[in-house]
Amino acid sequence: MIQKALEVIGVQRLIALVSEFEGHVLKCVHDQNGNHVIQKCIEVLSVRSKEHAEYAQFLLPQLEFIIHAFVGQVWIQAPSLSPFLALSSILFSKALHLLL
């Protein structure tokens, strides 16, 4: 339901909704449903910022805090090579791919 909402809501509501995840990204990623929502956030923010350049200045900071959560976790988890590291790396790679 949240994933579908992310696809169809307007930019202002999208920014408001995604900003609610700030500080909770890693917690969401540990949950199967939350993980899918975070992936959809990455996808929608990336696509919308490309499609509507006039909104990029508002959308990209939302994407940035999600990516920063993963980057920090990858550096912390790197020595142990935990399953979370693999998941973080996959999502981080996906985010970077969508941005380019």
Secondary structure, 3 states (H helix, E strand, C coil): CHHHHHHHCCHHHHHHHHHCCCCCHHHHHCCHHHHHHHHHHHHHHHHHHHHCHHHHHHHHHHHHHHHHHHHHHHHHHHHHCCHHHHHHHHHHHHHHHHHC
